[in-house]
Each structure stands twice: as C-alpha cells, then as structure tokens.
Amino acid sequence: MSSETVRGTGTTPRREQLLGWFDGSLLSLCIGSVLVVVAGALVQVSFGAFSMSIVQAWQAVFNPDVLFNRQAWEAFLLGHELPEMNRRSLIVWNIRLPRVFVAMLVGMNLAVSGAIFQAVTRNELASPFILGVSSGAGLMILLTLVVFSGLSTFLPLIAATGGAVAFLVVYAIAWKNGTSPVRLVLAGVIVGTVFNSLQTGLFFFAGDIGVVQSAIAWTTGSLTGTDWEQVRMALPWTVGAMLLALAGARQLNVLLLGESTAKSLGMSVEKVRFALSGVAVLAAAASIAVAGIVGFVGLIVPHMVRNIVGSDYKKLVVGCLFAGPALMVAADVGARLGMSVLVGADSQIPVGIVTGLVGGPYFLYLMRRQENMGEI
C-alpha cells in the first residue's frame, strides 16, 4: 500500500508539470496554427512566374523523391549540392517553400521576443523593438547601404549587431543602481527616436534610387528573394533562442509578480532581466537578419495567445511558437498575392506593410478594450 502511495506521489507532480505546459486551449491553438501554416504554404507554392497548376504544385510539395531524400535535405539545410529533381520540384522546393520556412522562423522569433519583453518590462505595449532593437538594426542597414556599400554582403550580420548594440545602449541609459521596467521603456523610446531621425537623415545622402528601394525593403520588412541561405542563417539562432525562452518561462512568471516579490523568492532580478532580454534580442536579431524590420507581430501575437491560454508563460511561450508562424505566413500570402489580385500583375508589397495594416487596428482594439495598459 505504501509503495503505491510513493509511486502515486512520484508521478503526480510530473503529470501536473506536463499539464502546466499543455492543455485543451493550447492544443486547439497549436492545431489551428498548424492548419493555417499548411494552408498558407500550399497557397504560396501554387502561384508564381513559372506556370503550373495547383495540383502540379502540390504534387511537387509531396514528391517522395524530395521529401524523403536525405541528400536533398542536406542540400537545403547544410548547403550541399542539390540532387537531380524535376523542374517543378526544383522550383517549389528551392524557390517557393524556403520563403514559407523563413516566414515561419521570423514569426516564431518575433512572437516569442515580444512575449519576453512584455514580461521583462511588465508592459503590454512592449514589443521586440521597444528597447531600440529595430532602430539600431535599421540605422546600421542604412549606414551600410549608403556609406559602406562594399559591406552589403554582410548586411544580415551587421543588422543583428546593430540591434544588439542598441539594446546595450538602452540598458546603459536605463541603469541607475539597477534598472526598472519604466526606465527601460523610456530609454528605448529615447534611443529609438534618435536612431530613427538618423535613419531619415541618411536617405538624403543616398544618390542611387536602387539603394533607397533596398533600404526601404529592409526597414519595412520583406521576404522577397529569400531562399535556403536565409533558412540556414536563422535556424540555429532560432532554435537556441526558443529553447532558452522555454527554459526561462518560470522566471518570466516570477518577474510578472513584481520586483519585491521576485527578490523575496530569491531571484536576482537584474541578472534575470538582462539575461532574458538578451534572449529576446537574439530572437529579434535572427528575424531582422533575414527579413528586415517587420512590425507589430511581436506586439499582437502575445496578446492573441494570452487571450486564449492565459498569462502563464509556460503556455504562452509554446503558443507563440505556433501562432507567430501562422500570422507571418498568412501575412506573407497577403503581401505576395494581394497586389496581384488588385492590379492583376505579378507584384507584391513588403510583408511589414501587411502586418502593420493588421496590427494597427488590432492595437487600437486593445487600447479600447483594456482599461489599464500599464501592466500585464
């Protein structure tokens, strides 16, 4: 009898811990998000300059000679030589599908980054760029394109570095015997304003209209021209950031209780806040490096997920891992096909414009719905 009791008390905490990460509402969110991603991917591969029917495009996606070909996946993920495949499979797998995978990685990074920043600052208005990450990245992008055009090959790395440096500047400004959520947000606004003004000023020094168009694409967020190189670039950083975010979910929950409560529980608030902010910056930088500055995803996805699964970050982070890609893939479908439907031409707009058109009204809805936007 006693052994049964011991076994019972041994398994119950593990079962409760598993249920703490997963429940019915979270399962529904994950399944719905996966369906959106799959539907968006099938739409993406069905249209393009190379003419093929929808059935032919889908057959290329599920072509077993590619789907279960180890050499093909080594080429996609490791940059090895592509194996022989028919033209439709080559176009679908080497041109159209990578864009979907990049959108998934970008959405995942921005959603989780926004969720972390909202906990660190205890402010529902926080996003991956509230601490100046986007402004620093954008400034370095424009500076490279306008002044140091010879370094354009390293633009993704430069963008990520600019975002990280901007975050360190914000943290240094906010430091006064420690930091606080309010000072971090105010410092982010200050740095963002200064860097955005410098970005605008740099446009006047650009003599080539092509440079201006390239800079606008980066600063508005675009997935045009992405391929497996961008997937390989973002994937390892994304995996690392997501694992760290999942591991830090408990600390994020404690931060939401307030500094005094967190300190009474033995947490070193400054160290944890800095480390988790670093994870958020890493995720945002991985997104900026391959897609530029995509707005509003990191703001609205955590809100959407929070309304479904609640404020427990063990569920919230997992929900963002699925909902972020769903929103980004859906927005990219609109960016790619919206103009084609409206003007009847094979043209597209930057995906950041679509997320802004979706995020702006949703943000207004949040403001009208919430009486107090200061804290979660």
C-alpha positions in Angstrom: 0.0 0.0 0.0 2.8 2.4 0.9 4.7 1.6 -2.3 1.5 2.6 -4.3 1.4 5.8 -2.4 5.0 6.6 -3.1 4.5 5.8 -6.8 1.5 8.0 -6.9 3.2 10.9 -5.3 6.1 10.4 -7.7 4.1 10.5 -10.9 1.5 13.2 -9.9 4.0 16.1 -9.9 5.3 15.0 -13.3 1.7 14.8 -14.7 0.9 18.2 -13.3 4.0 19.7 -14.7 3.1 18.3 -18.1 -0.4 19.7 -17.9 1.1 23.0 -16.9 2.7 23.2 -20.3 -0.2 21.7 -22.3 -4.0 21.9 -22.1 -7.0 21.9 -24.3 -7.0 25.5 -25.2 -3.3 25.4 -26.1 -3.8 22.2 -28.1 -6.5 23.9 -30.1 -4.3 27.0 -30.7 -1.4 24.8 -31.9 -3.6 22.7 -34.2 -5.3 25.8 -35.7 -1.9 27.5 -36.2 -0.5 24.4 -38.0 -3.5 24.3 -40.3 -3.1 28.0 -41.2 0.6 27.4 -41.9 -0.1 24.4 -44.1 -2.9 26.2 -46.0 -0.7 29.3 -46.5 2.2 27.2 -47.7 0.0 25.4 -50.2 -1.2 28.8 -51.5 2.3 30.1 -51.7 3.7 27.3 -53.8 0.7 27.4 -56.2 1.4 30.8 -57.7 4.5 32.3 -59.3 6.1 33.4 -62.6 6.6 29.7 -63.6 3.2 28.4 -64.7 1.9 25.2 -63.1 -1.5 24.0 -62.0 -2.4 23.8 -58.3 -2.4 20.0 -58.5 1.1 20.0 -60.0 2.4 22.4 -57.4 1.0 20.3 -54.5 2.4 17.1 -56.1 5.8 18.7 -56.2 5.5 19.6 -52.5 4.7 16.0 -51.5 7.1 14.4 -54.0 8.6 11.5 -52.1 11.8 11.6 -54.1 12.4 15.0 -52.5 10.5 14.7 -49.2 12.3 11.6 -48.1 15.6 12.3 -49.8 18.5 12.7 -47.3 20.7 14.3 -50.0 18.1 16.9 -50.7 17.7 17.9 -47.1 21.5 18.1 -46.7 21.5 20.4 -49.7 18.7 22.5 -48.2 19.9 22.7 -44.6 23.7 22.3 -45.0 24.3 24.0 -48.4 25.5 20.8 -50.1 24.9 20.2 -53.8 21.3 19.7 -54.9 20.4 16.2 -56.2 18.6 15.7 -59.5 14.9 16.5 -59.5 12.3 17.6 -62.0 11.8 21.2 -62.8 8.5 21.6 -60.8 10.0 20.1 -57.7 13.1 22.3 -58.1 11.1 25.5 -58.3 8.7 24.6 -55.5 11.4 23.3 -53.1 14.3 25.6 -53.9 12.4 28.9 -54.5 8.9 28.9 -53.1 9.0 26.8 -50.0 12.1 28.5 -48.5 10.1 31.7 -48.3 7.4 29.9 -46.2 10.1 28.5 -43.9 11.7 31.9 -43.4 8.3 33.4 -42.6 7.8 30.7 -40.0 11.1 31.4 -38.4 10.5 35.2 -38.4 7.1 34.9 -36.9 8.3 32.5 -34.2 11.2 34.8 -33.3 9.2 38.0 -33.2 6.3 36.5 -31.2 8.5 34.9 -28.5 10.7 38.0 -28.4 7.6 40.2 -27.9 6.3 37.9 -25.1 9.6 38.1 -23.3 9.8 41.9 -23.5 6.2 42.3 -22.2 7.2 40.2 -19.1 10.5 41.9 -18.6 9.0 45.4 -18.8 5.7 44.4 -17.3 4.1 46.5 -20.1 1.6 45.2 -22.6 2.8 47.8 -25.1 6.2 46.2 -25.3 7.4 44.5 -28.5 10.7 43.2 -29.8 11.7 46.7 -30.8 10.6 48.6 -27.8 14.2 48.6 -26.5 15.6 50.1 -29.7 16.5 46.8 -31.4 14.7 47.7 -34.7 16.1 51.3 -34.7 19.7 50.1 -34.2 19.3 47.5 -36.9 17.7 49.9 -39.3 20.4 52.5 -38.7 23.2 50.1 -39.4 21.4 48.8 -42.5 21.0 52.3 -44.0 24.6 53.2 -43.0 25.9 50.2 -44.8 23.9 50.7 -47.9 24.5 54.4 -48.2 28.1 54.8 -46.9 29.7 51.4 -46.8 28.1 49.7 -49.8 31.1 47.4 -50.2 30.0 45.6 -47.0 26.5 44.9 -48.2 27.3 41.1 -48.4 27.4 41.1 -44.6 24.2 43.1 -44.2 22.3 40.4 -42.1 25.2 40.2 -39.6 25.5 44.0 -39.5 21.8 44.3 -38.9 21.8 41.9 -36.0 24.9 43.6 -34.5 23.2 47.0 -34.7 20.2 45.7 -32.9 22.3 44.2 -30.1 24.4 47.3 -29.7 21.2 49.5 -29.5 19.9 47.2 -26.7 23.1 47.7 -24.7 22.9 51.4 -25.1 19.3 51.4 -23.8 20.3 49.3 -20.9 23.2 51.6 -20.1 20.9 54.7 -20.2 18.3 53.0 -18.0 20.9 51.8 -15.4 20.7 53.7 -12.1 21.6 51.4 -9.3 19.8 48.8 -11.3 17.0 49.2 -13.9 13.3 49.2 -13.8 10.6 48.4 -16.4 9.7 52.1 -16.7 13.2 53.3 -17.3 13.9 50.6 -19.8 10.8 51.6 -21.8 11.7 55.3 -21.6 15.3 54.7 -22.6 14.0 52.6 -25.5 11.8 55.4 -26.7 14.7 57.9 -26.5 17.2 55.7 -28.4 14.5 54.7 -30.9 13.7 58.4 -31.6 17.3 59.4 -32.1 18.1 56.4 -34.3 15.0 56.9 -36.4 15.9 60.5 -37.0 19.4 59.4 -38.1 17.8 56.9 -40.5 15.7 59.6 -42.1 18.7 61.8 -42.5 20.7 59.1 -44.2 18.1 58.9 -47.0 19.3 62.4 -48.2 22.8 61.0 -48.8 21.6 58.1 -51.0 22.3 59.0 -54.6 21.1 55.8 -56.1 17.3 55.0 -56.3 18.2 51.3 -56.1 19.9 51.8 -52.8 16.8 53.7 -51.5 14.5 51.0 -52.6 16.7 48.3 -51.0 16.8 50.3 -47.7 13.0 50.7 -47.7 12.6 47.0 -48.2 14.8 46.3 -45.2 13.2 48.9 -43.0 9.7 47.8 -43.8 10.3 44.1 -43.7 10.3 41.9 -46.7 10.6 38.2 -47.6 11.1 38.8 -51.3 14.0 36.8 -52.7 14.6 34.7 -49.5 15.9 31.2 -50.1 17.5 28.3 -48.2 20.5 30.5 -47.3 18.3 32.6 -45.1 16.8 29.5 -43.5 20.3 28.2 -42.7 21.2 31.6 -41.3 18.3 32.0 -39.0 17.6 28.4 -38.0 20.4 27.8 -35.4 19.9 31.1 -33.7 16.1 30.5 -33.6 16.5 27.0 -32.1 18.8 28.4 -29.4 16.5 31.4 -28.6 13.4 29.2 -28.4 15.0 26.6 -26.1 16.2 29.4 -23.8 12.8 31.0 -23.8 11.1 27.8 -22.8 13.7 27.2 -20.1 13.1 30.8 -18.8 9.3 30.5 -18.7 9.3 30.1 -14.9 11.5 33.1 -14.4 9.2 35.1 -16.6 6.2 34.2 -14.5 8.1 35.3 -11.4 9.0 38.6 -13.0 5.3 39.3 -13.5 4.8 39.3 -9.8 6.9 42.4 -9.3 10.4 43.1 -8.3 9.8 43.0 -4.5 8.1 39.6 -4.7 10.7 38.2 -7.1 13.5 39.3 -4.7 11.7 37.8 -1.8 11.7 34.5 -3.7 15.4 34.6 -4.0 15.6 35.8 -7.6 18.5 38.1 -8.8 16.1 40.4 -10.7 18.7 42.4 -12.6 20.6 39.3 -13.8 17.5 37.5 -14.8 16.0 40.6 -16.6 19.3 41.2 -18.5 19.6 37.5 -19.5 16.0 37.2 -20.7 16.3 40.5 -22.5 19.3 39.1 -24.2 17.3 36.1 -25.4 14.6 38.4 -26.8 17.2 40.4 -28.6 18.8 37.3 -30.0 15.4 36.2 -31.3 14.6 39.6 -32.8 18.1 39.9 -34.4 17.6 36.5 -36.1 14.4 37.8 -37.6 15.9 41.2 -38.6 18.9 39.4 -40.2 16.8 37.6 -42.8 13.6 39.7 -43.2 14.4 43.2 -42.1 12.1 45.1 -39.6 8.7 43.5 -39.5 6.4 45.5 -37.2 3.5 44.6 -34.9 4.0 40.8 -35.0 5.8 40.8 -31.6 3.1 43.0 -30.2 -0.2 41.4 -31.3 0.7 37.7 -31.2 1.4 37.5 -27.5 -1.9 39.3 -26.9 -3.8 36.9 -29.1 -2.2 33.9 -27.4 -2.7 35.3 -23.9 -6.4 35.7 -24.6 -6.6 32.0 -25.4 -4.3 30.3 -23.0 -3.9 32.8 -20.2 -0.8 34.6 -18.8 1.1 31.5 -17.7 4.4 31.8 -19.7 4.8 28.0 -19.7 1.8 28.0 -22.1 2.3 31.5 -23.6 5.7 30.7 -25.0 4.6 27.5 -26.6 1.5 29.2 -28.0 3.7 31.9 -29.5 5.9 29.2 -31.1 2.9 28.2 -33.2 0.8 31.4 -33.5 3.7 33.6 -34.7 4.4 31.5 -37.8 0.7 31.3 -38.6 0.3 35.0 -38.6 3.5 35.6 -40.5 2.7 33.0 -43.2 -0.8 34.4 -43.6 0.5 38.0 -43.8 3.1 37.0 -46.4 0.4 35.3 -48.5 -1.4 38.7 -48.5 1.7 40.6 -49.3 2.6 38.3 -52.2 -0.9 37.8 -53.7 -2.8 40.9 -52.6 -1.3 43.2 -55.2 -1.7 40.5 -57.9 -5.4 40.3 -57.2 -5.8 44.1 -57.1 -3.8 45.2 -60.1 -3.6 41.9 -62.0 0.2 41.8 -62.1 2.9 39.6 -60.6 3.8 42.2 -58.0 4.0 42.2 -54.2 4.4 44.5 -51.3 6.7 44.1 -48.3 5.2 41.9 -45.6 5.8 44.5 -43.0 3.2 46.7 -44.6 0.6 43.9 -44.3 1.4 43.3 -40.6 1.2 47.0 -40.0 -2.3 47.1 -41.6 -3.4 44.2 -39.5 -1.6 45.2 -36.3 -2.7 48.9 -36.2 -6.4 48.2 -35.9 -5.8 45.3 -33.5 -3.7 47.6 -31.4 -6.5 50.2 -31.4 -8.9 47.4 -30.3 -6.6 46.5 -27.4 -6.5 50.1 -26.3 -10.3 50.4 -26.4 -10.8 47.1 -24.6 -8.2 47.4 -21.8 -8.7 50.0 -19.1 -5.1 49.7 -17.8 -2.4 49.0 -20.3 0.5 49.7 -17.9 0.9 46.2 -16.5 0.0 42.6 -17.5 
